[in-house]
């Protein structure tokens, strides 16, 4: 007869698995929107990830340097001020140049100026090399589920 694990044991094991995964998060460019960034940091930490938060007003190079220094598995870029498209151009190429060929790239927020249909915006960022693209208002649970799936941690 096979024993089933209690939810608490499963939760502890899942947390131990995710703690081995490092995420670099921050807000790119001239964007100073810190509240959402702190909410994401707390949510990812509670989910058991090792979170390196580089804060706001971050250049691409700061994300990349932090990822290299911490051997990060994922870089999560936030932008709320509408200039994400401009700020994220060439990001993937710089990651590859720095030896981060396998790092997962996520981006989310209000990524373009003005109100635009989401699908073309998403397509543009996927073409720029991002693995996941999130619209404004996406709940942290969505990206946590995607992280677990993309990192092979889902049940």
C-alpha positions in Angstrom: 0.0 0.0 0.0 1.4 3.3 -1.1 1.4 6.1 1.5 0.1 9.5 0.4 1.9 12.6 1.5 0.1 15.2 3.6 -0.4 18.6 2.0 2.1 20.1 4.5 4.8 17.6 3.4 4.0 18.3 -0.3 4.1 22.1 0.3 7.5 21.8 2.1 8.9 19.7 -0.8 7.6 22.1 -3.4 9.1 25.0 -1.5 12.4 23.3 -1.3 12.4 22.7 -5.1 11.5 26.3 -5.9 14.1 27.7 -3.5 16.7 26.3 -5.7 15.5 28.5 -8.5 16.6 32.1 -8.7 14.6 34.9 -10.2 15.9 38.4 -11.0 13.1 41.0 -10.9 13.0 44.7 -11.4 11.4 47.7 -13.2 13.2 48.6 -16.4 14.1 52.0 -17.8 13.0 55.3 -16.3 10.0 53.7 -14.7 9.6 54.3 -10.9 6.6 52.1 -10.2 7.7 50.2 -7.2 4.5 48.9 -5.6 3.8 46.1 -8.1 7.5 45.2 -8.0 7.3 44.7 -4.2 4.1 42.7 -4.5 5.7 40.4 -7.1 8.8 40.0 -4.9 6.6 39.0 -1.9 4.5 36.6 -4.0 7.5 34.9 -5.5 9.2 34.6 -2.2 6.1 33.1 -0.6 6.0 30.6 -3.5 9.5 29.6 -2.4 11.7 31.2 -5.1 15.0 32.9 -4.3 14.2 36.4 -5.5 16.8 39.0 -6.4 15.1 42.4 -6.7 17.1 45.0 -8.4 14.4 47.7 -7.9 13.3 50.4 -10.2 15.0 52.6 -12.8 17.0 49.5 -13.9 18.9 49.3 -17.1 19.1 46.0 -19.1 22.7 45.6 -18.0 21.7 45.6 -14.3 19.2 42.7 -14.9 21.9 40.8 -16.9 24.7 41.5 -14.4 22.5 40.4 -11.5 21.5 37.2 -13.4 25.1 36.4 -14.1 26.2 37.0 -10.5 23.4 34.9 -9.0 23.3 32.2 -11.7 19.6 33.1 -12.2 17.1 30.8 -13.9 14.7 33.6 -14.9 14.7 37.4 -15.5 11.3 39.1 -14.9 11.1 42.6 -16.3 8.3 44.9 -15.3 7.3 48.2 -17.0 4.3 50.3 -16.2 5.0 53.6 -17.8 4.4 52.5 -21.4 8.0 52.5 -22.7 8.7 48.8 -22.2 9.0 48.2 -26.0 11.8 50.7 -26.3 13.5 49.7 -23.0 13.5 45.9 -23.9 14.8 46.1 -27.4 17.9 44.0 -27.8 17.5 42.4 -24.3 17.7 38.8 -25.5 20.8 39.4 -27.6 22.5 41.0 -24.6 21.6 38.0 -22.5 23.1 35.6 -25.1 26.2 37.8 -25.3 26.6 37.5 -21.5 26.3 33.7 -21.6 22.7 33.6 -20.5 21.4 31.7 -23.5 19.2 29.5 -21.3 17.8 32.1 -19.0 14.0 32.4 -19.2 12.8 36.0 -20.0 9.4 37.2 -18.7 8.0 40.7 -19.2 4.8 42.3 -18.0 2.9 45.4 -17.3 1.8 48.4 -19.4 4.4 47.7 -22.1 3.4 50.2 -24.8 2.2 53.8 -25.1 -1.5 54.1 -25.4 -4.3 51.6 -25.4 -3.4 48.9 -27.9 -4.8 45.4 -28.7 -3.0 42.9 -26.5 -2.2 40.2 -29.0 0.0 42.3 -31.3 1.8 43.6 -28.2 2.4 40.1 -26.9 3.6 38.9 -30.4 6.0 41.8 -30.6 7.7 40.9 -27.2 7.7 37.2 -28.1 9.5 38.1 -31.3 12.0 40.1 -29.2 12.9 36.9 -27.4 10.7 37.0 -24.3 9.3 33.6 -23.2 6.3 35.0 -21.4 4.5 38.3 -21.9 1.9 39.5 -19.4 -0.7 42.2 -19.8 -1.4 44.9 -17.1 -3.3 43.5 -14.1 -2.0 39.9 -14.4 -2.2 38.3 -10.9 1.1 36.9 -9.5 -0.4 33.4 -9.3 -0.5 33.3 -13.1 3.2 34.0 -13.4 4.0 31.6 -10.5 2.1 28.8 -12.3 4.0 29.6 -15.5 7.4 29.7 -13.6 6.7 26.3 -12.1 5.7 24.9 -15.5 8.6 26.4 -17.4 11.1 25.3 -14.8 9.8 21.8 -14.6 8.4 22.2 -11.1 4.7 21.6 -11.8 3.1 18.5 -10.4 
